Amino acid sequence: MLELAGVHGGYGGADAVRGIDLAVAAGEAVALLGPNGAGKSTLLAALSGVLRRRGGRALMDGADLMRMPSHRIVAHGLAQVPEGRRVFAPLTVEDNLRLGTIRLAGASRGAAAERFDAVYALFPRLAERRAQRAGTLSGGEQQMLAIGRALMSRPRVLLLDEPFLGLAPRVVEEIRRALEALRANGLTMLLVEQKLDIALGFASRAYVLVKGRIALAETTAALARRGDLASLYFDLAAGAG
């Protein structure tokens, strides 16, 4: 479904990610792990086309995302949920969701209505607050809205950048259940996460990014059995020189 080969990119004159090779199969949930500053968010920005300087190949169903602008990437079926929610605070929940329907441009009114129904079924709290301004929602509700907005484009691949960051355990569990339902329905996901306990319980495989490069690729079951999980990032960084 998604295959990266030699992907690189960054800001200014230096690459923040270099030579990234990874693959995500259709319907699979894969975690991208690593410490702060490892390049995880930069890699997602390269895939979604919002990073100006990027290269390598990122094939999705045979088409190279690296040759597409961001709007064509969304139309091709890849959507990103950015770190920090980034909802449009003055707009209502429903208007925020409507902004995610770019891929449905020209489609029937019924197609858009079906997407609203799907998102509201996944996150009933958004249905209750559809006329409320996004800026007045709680942090957890804003995260639900950010995920819902991405889902409005009917993506086949969903990129999630720290979707549980700063959320209460109860909300983390609620969003996790929603993501598990999406995975069960065949949605492919690449999840950026720092917390190993969350990532290892959700994804089937993981790539650990250190200093802009893949330092480890392993199944989450094998990672969970390692005796050095508490110091994993430090140990890998030391080995990377």
C-alpha positions in Angstrom: 0.0 0.0 0.0 2.7 2.5 1.1 6.4 1.9 0.3 9.2 4.4 1.0 12.7 4.2 -0.6 15.5 6.6 0.2 13.1 9.3 1.4 14.8 12.5 2.6 13.8 16.0 3.5 14.2 18.9 5.8 14.2 22.6 6.3 16.8 25.1 5.2 20.0 23.5 4.1 20.0 20.3 6.1 18.0 17.1 5.9 16.1 16.1 9.0 15.4 12.7 7.7 17.8 10.7 5.4 17.5 7.5 3.5 14.2 6.3 5.0 13.0 2.9 3.8 9.8 1.5 5.2 6.6 -0.2 4.1 3.0 -0.3 5.4 0.8 -3.1 4.0 -2.9 -2.5 3.2 -5.0 -2.5 6.4 -1.9 -2.5 8.6 -1.2 -0.2 11.6 2.5 0.7 11.8 4.2 2.8 14.5 6.9 5.3 13.9 8.8 5.7 17.2 11.7 7.8 18.4 12.7 10.5 20.8 12.0 14.2 20.3 13.9 15.6 17.3 14.3 12.3 15.6 12.5 13.5 12.5 9.2 11.7 12.9 7.0 14.7 12.1 9.3 15.8 9.3 8.8 12.4 7.6 5.0 12.7 7.8 5.3 16.3 6.4 7.3 14.9 3.5 4.7 12.2 2.8 1.8 14.7 2.9 3.5 17.2 0.7 3.7 20.1 3.1 7.6 19.9 3.3 9.1 22.0 0.4 12.4 20.1 0.2 11.9 16.4 -0.1 13.1 13.5 -2.2 13.3 9.8 -2.7 10.3 7.7 -3.5 7.0 7.1 -1.6 4.8 4.8 -3.6 1.2 4.5 -2.8 -0.6 2.1 -5.1 2.2 2.6 -7.6 2.0 6.4 -7.7 4.9 8.4 -6.2 3.7 10.9 -3.6 7.0 12.7 -3.8 6.0 14.0 -7.3 2.6 15.3 -6.1 1.6 18.6 -4.4 -0.3 18.2 -1.2 -3.9 18.6 -2.6 -3.2 15.8 -5.1 -1.9 13.6 -2.3 -5.1 14.0 -0.4 -7.1 13.3 -3.6 -5.0 10.1 -4.0 -6.2 8.8 -0.7 -3.6 9.9 2.0 -4.6 12.2 4.8 -2.7 13.5 7.9 -3.9 14.3 11.4 -1.3 16.9 12.5 0.3 17.1 15.9 -1.4 19.6 18.2 -4.9 19.3 16.6 -4.8 22.5 14.6 -8.5 22.9 14.3 -10.0 26.1 13.0 -11.1 27.6 16.3 -13.6 30.2 15.1 -15.5 27.7 12.9 -18.1 25.2 14.1 -17.4 21.5 14.4 -19.5 20.9 11.2 -17.7 23.6 9.2 -14.3 22.1 10.3 -15.4 18.7 9.1 -16.7 20.2 5.8 -13.2 21.5 5.1 -12.0 17.9 5.0 -14.2 17.1 2.0 -11.7 18.3 -0.6 -11.5 14.8 -2.1 -15.2 14.7 -2.5 -15.3 17.8 -4.7 -17.8 17.3 -7.4 -19.3 14.3 -5.7 -23.0 14.0 -4.8 -24.4 15.7 -1.8 -25.3 12.3 -0.5 -21.6 11.3 -0.5 -20.7 14.2 1.8 -23.6 13.4 4.0 -22.4 9.8 4.3 -19.0 11.0 5.5 -20.6 13.2 8.1 -22.7 10.2 9.3 -19.6 8.0 9.5 -17.6 10.6 11.5 -20.5 11.3 13.9 -21.0 7.6 14.4 -17.3 7.2 15.3 -17.3 10.2 17.6 -20.8 10.8 19.0 -19.6 13.8 21.0 -18.9 15.7 17.7 -22.5 15.1 16.7 -23.7 16.6 20.0 -21.4 19.6 19.4 -21.8 20.1 15.6 -22.9 23.7 16.0 -20.3 24.6 18.6 -17.2 26.6 17.8 -14.1 24.3 17.7 -12.1 26.6 19.9 -14.5 26.0 22.8 -14.1 22.2 22.7 -11.9 20.3 25.2 -8.5 19.0 24.1 -9.8 15.5 23.6 -12.8 16.7 21.5 -10.5 18.8 19.4 -8.4 15.7 18.7 -11.5 13.8 17.7 -12.4 16.7 15.4 -8.9 16.7 13.8 -9.2 12.9 13.2 -12.7 13.4 11.9 -11.7 16.1 9.5 -9.0 13.9 8.0 -11.6 11.0 7.6 -13.9 13.3 5.7 -11.7 12.9 2.6 -12.3 9.1 2.7 -8.6 8.3 3.0 -7.1 4.9 2.4 -4.0 5.8 4.3 -4.1 7.9 7.5 -1.0 9.5 9.0 -1.4 10.3 12.7 1.1 12.6 14.4 1.1 12.1 18.2 -2.7 11.7 18.4 -2.7 11.0 22.2 -0.4 13.8 23.2 -1.6 15.6 26.3 -4.8 13.8 26.7 -6.4 12.2 29.8 -6.2 8.4 30.0 -10.0 8.2 29.6 -9.9 10.2 26.3 -6.8 8.2 25.1 -8.8 5.0 25.5 -11.8 6.5 23.7 -9.8 7.6 20.7 -7.8 4.4 20.7 -11.1 2.4 20.4 -12.1 4.6 17.5 -8.8 4.0 15.7 -9.1 0.3 16.3 -12.5 0.3 14.7 -11.0 2.1 11.7 -8.3 -0.5 11.5 -10.8 -3.3 11.7 -12.6 -1.7 8.7 -9.4 -1.9 6.7 -7.9 1.6 7.0 -4.1 1.7 6.7 -2.4 3.8 9.4 1.1 5.1 10.1 1.2 6.4 13.7 3.9 8.6 15.2 4.2 8.1 18.9 6.8 8.5 21.6 5.1 6.4 24.3 6.0 2.8 23.7 3.2 1.4 25.8 0.6 2.9 23.6 2.3 2.1 20.3 3.2 -1.5 21.1 -0.4 -2.2 22.1 -1.9 -0.7 18.9 0.5 -1.3 16.0 1.6 -4.6 14.5 5.1 -3.4 13.5 7.3 -0.5 14.4 10.2 1.5 13.0 12.4 3.4 15.4 13.8 6.7 14.0 16.9 8.1 15.6 18.9 11.1 14.3 16.9 11.1 11.1 17.5 7.5 10.2 15.8 4.2 10.8 17.7 2.6 13.6 15.4 -0.4 14.2 12.6 -2.2 12.4 10.7 -4.9 14.4 7.4 -6.4 15.1 5.8 -4.8 18.2 5.5 -8.2 19.8 9.3 -8.6 19.5 9.9 -5.1 20.8 7.7 -5.7 23.8 9.9 -8.7 24.8 13.1 -6.6 24.8 14.7 -6.1 28.2 16.0 -2.6 27.3 12.8 -0.9 26.5 13.3 1.8 29.2 16.6 2.9 27.6 15.8 1.9 24.0 16.1 5.3 22.4 19.2 6.2 24.4 20.9 2.8 23.4 20.0 3.2 19.8 21.2 6.8 19.7 24.5 5.8 21.3 24.9 3.0 18.7 24.2 5.5 15.9 27.2 7.5 17.0 
